[in-house]
Amino acid sequence: MDSPAVEVEAEPAVAASLFGDGIEKARAFAADLAARGETLGLIGPLELPRLWSRHIVNCALPAPLFEADTSVADIGSGAGLPGIVLAIARPDVAFTLIEPMERRVAWLEEQKSLLALDNVTVIRARAQDATGSYDVVTARAVSAFSKLVPMTVPLTRDGGRLVFMKGANAEAEITAAAKVIARFRLRDVAVSVLGADLPVEPTRVITALVP
Ligand SMILES: C[S@@+](CC[C@H](N)C(=O)[O-])C[C@H]1O[C@@H](n2cnc3c(N)ncnc32)[C@H](O)[C@@H]1O
């Protein structure tokens, strides 16, 4: 059976505005993920027809949320989503990609090198075992909000922020995490919808301030 076709870059104007000078790196990353991602177990075949809209553009939408010259830890980066994508879109922000699986770490290191991403550091670890103090911690498709909070608050500096990419259940995840939110004294826990004004699938993020 033929493999599903790889999606041609969705909404090129939106991608160009999100990636700016990094658009060619974004294209190179998407092309490599399309070519090798399934074989390497990074992405399922059903994702190829929606690689740009569901993954690349979706992961770039939070890029404007970060301030220049700050540090971001992305936990469970997997194929580089969102860590590599955000690092391409925001070369002025330092990204540390924290991922426990050896093969995925090798892929992330390879992409850092191929794309000359000087703003990327890759660490092989579970979030719970990692050390460091970052301005922001991000995650996408790693765990429920109630489980992400205890894994990520220790990696966030005092006064830092959590930015988790989430699906349609984001509000329900916040409700289910009431005790954890209180235990870690998180403030301004909220869901934002990014890209609702653009001709792309919007991204929902849970953001929270760490005391
Ligand atoms: C479903 S994948 C999502 C990958 C990527 N963030 C994405 O959106 O496509 C979950 C990833 O989280 C990683 N992971 C699982 N438990 C973890 C932990 N405790 N700390 C850090 N990463 C973890 C897995 O190895 C895997 O790469």
The ligand as a Tripos MOL2 file, in Angstrom:
@<TRIPOS>MOLECULE
LIG
   27    29     1     0     0
SMALL
NO_CHARGES

@<TRIPOS>ATOM
      1 C1          3.5170   11.5100   22.7870 C.3       1 LIG1
      2 S1          5.2020   11.9980   22.7290 S.3       1 LIG1
      3 C2          5.0470   13.7120   22.2840 C.3       1 LIG1
      4 C3          6.2760   14.2240   21.6420 C.3       1 LIG1
      5 C4          6.2000   15.6840   21.1700 C.3       1 LIG1
      6 N1          6.1770   16.5930   22.3060 N.3       1 LIG1
      7 C5          5.0270   15.9110   20.2650 C.2       1 LIG1
      8 O1          4.1910   16.7430   20.5660 O.co2     1 LIG1
      9 O2          4.9620   15.2470   19.2130 O.co2     1 LIG1
     10 C6          5.6790   12.1100   24.4490 C.3       1 LIG1
     11 C7          7.1490   12.3240   24.6160 C.3       1 LIG1
     12 O3          7.4040   12.5700   25.9920 O.3       1 LIG1
     13 C8          8.5350   11.8200   26.3890 C.3       1 LIG1
     14 N2          8.4090   11.6010   27.8370 N.ar      1 LIG1
     15 C9          7.6850   10.6420   28.4620 C.ar      1 LIG1
     16 N3          7.8190   10.7460   29.7950 N.ar      1 LIG1
     17 C10         8.6640   11.7800   30.0250 C.ar      1 LIG1
     18 C11         9.2190   12.3680   31.1970 C.ar      1 LIG1
     19 N4          8.9250   11.8960   32.4030 N.pl3     1 LIG1
     20 N5         10.0480   13.4360   31.0580 N.ar      1 LIG1
     21 C12        10.3380   13.9200   29.8260 C.ar      1 LIG1
     22 N6          9.8490   13.3910   28.6740 N.ar      1 LIG1
     23 C13         9.0210   12.3370   28.7720 C.ar      1 LIG1
     24 C14         8.4870   10.5670   25.5340 C.3       1 LIG1
     25 O4          9.7460    9.9330   25.4220 O.3       1 LIG1
     26 C15         7.9940   11.1320   24.2100 C.3       1 LIG1
     27 O5          9.0430   11.5410   23.3730 O.3       1 LIG1
@<TRIPOS>BOND
     1     1     2 1
     2     2     3 1
     3     2    10 1
     4     3     4 1
     5     4     5 1
     6     5     6 1
     7     5     7 1
     8     7     8 2
     9     7     9 1
    10    10    11 1
    11    11    12 1
    12    11    26 1
    13    12    13 1
    14    13    14 1
    15    13    24 1
    16    14    15 ar
    17    14    23 ar
    18    15    16 ar
    19    16    17 ar
    20    17    18 ar
    21    17    23 ar
    22    18    19 1
    23    18    20 ar
    24    20    21 ar
    25    21    22 ar
    26    22    23 ar
    27    24    25 1
    28    24    26 1
    29    26    27 1
@<TRIPOS>SUBSTRUCTURE
     1 LIG1         1 GROUP 0 **** ****
